[in-house]
Amino acid sequence: MPYVTSVERLAIQRGMQQGMQQGLEQGRLEGKIEGLERLLVKRFGPLDEAACKRLDRATPEQLDCWTDRIQEAATVNAVFEEH
């Protein structure tokens, strides 16, 4: 078994913590996308490919903004429009 120095051990721990944090952030983003997609389908019916691509490329801030617009929007495109 190779010897691992305390510096190497700390680096490994930091790397693991960063990986876990990135995984949590990715999971939150995927959850927001899934939740918004569900709401859009329930309100407007099946989504076209363009809408699905927009969801996949969206930032968390965009997803929050679009989620807020669902109730007032008359169409899927109105949800995605810039105001």
Summary of the structure (lengths in Angstrom):
residues: 83
radius of gyration: 19.5
end to end distance: 60.7
largest distance: 64.5
contacts: 173
relative contact order: 0.10
helix: 76%
strand: 0%
